[in-house]
């Protein structure tokens, strides 16, 4: 999926800080109904709407985080963005060649 100027759209990321590691899952921010998938143990780790902070992580939390990420991927695929429909109209316009004014030669 692309943003409105064609770059890949940000899905998730990891940030290492001095005292903790943050995992950002953007579909949680874009689709708040995905918070139903987040287990209570992970909700304690949430900082903001789509960020989880960890100083240490156990296997159970890692599995829960993987499940949240998979649910986010599924929701991300079905996401309809406002510029997705207008992109088709833009691509039709861009295929029409426009004449450019002639460049003036330097004096």
N, C-alpha and C positions, 0 to 999 in steps of 0.2 A: 504494500500500500504506500502511496506517495502523498506528500504534503502538496499544498496548492502551487508550488513552483517546481515540483518534480523530484524533490529529495526524498529518500526513504523516511517514513514516519517513525518517530521514536516509540518503541514499545515498552522496553524495560531497561534498567541499567543498575550497575553496582557501583557504589562510591565507597572507597576506603577512607575513613577518617582516622584521627589520632587515637580515639578510644572505642570506636565501634565501626561496623560495616553497615551501610544502608543499601537496601534493595528497593528500587522504585518500580512499580507495576502500573503503567499509565492507564490500562483499561479500567482499573478500579476508579480512577478519577473521571474517565469519560462515561462510564456506565456504573453509577452508584449501586444498582441492584445486585452487582457482583459481590458486594460486601456480605451477602447472605452465605456465600461459599467460604468466607474466611472463618476458620475455627476460633473459639475464644482464646486459646493459647497464643495465636498469632495476633489477635486484636490487641493484646497487651503490649505487643511489640510495635504497634502502629504509631507513627509520628506523622500527623497530618492525614490526608485522604488516601494517599497511594504509596506511602513509604513505610518500610519495616526496618527497624534498627536492631542490630545484634552485636553483643560483645562475645557471646559464645552461642553455638547452635547445636542441638542434638539431632539424632537421626529422625525422630518423630516430627520435629518442626521442619526439617528439610523436606520430608515427604509431603507435609501440609502445604509448604511453600510451592512445591512442584505442582500440586493439585490446583492451587490458586492460579499459578502461571498458565497451566493448561486451560483452565476455564477462561482466563483472560485472552488467550490465543483464539479460542472459539468465538468469543464475543467480538474480538478485534476483526476477524474475517467478515463478520456480518455487519460491521459498522458502516453506516451511510454518512458520508461527509458532504457538506454543502457544495464544495467545489468539484466533487466527482461528476455530477450531472452537467455542470457548466463547462467542464473540460472537453466534453464531446463537441459542444457548440464551438469552442475555441479552436479545436483541431480542424474543424471544417473551414473556419474563417482563415486559418493560417495556410491552408492548402491553396487558397486563391492567391495568385501572384500579383503583387502591386508593383507598379512602376516607381522607381526611385528617381528623384531629381538628379540630373547630371552633376558630377562633382566639378567644382571650379578648380582650374589649375592654379598652382601657387604663382605669385608674381615675382 
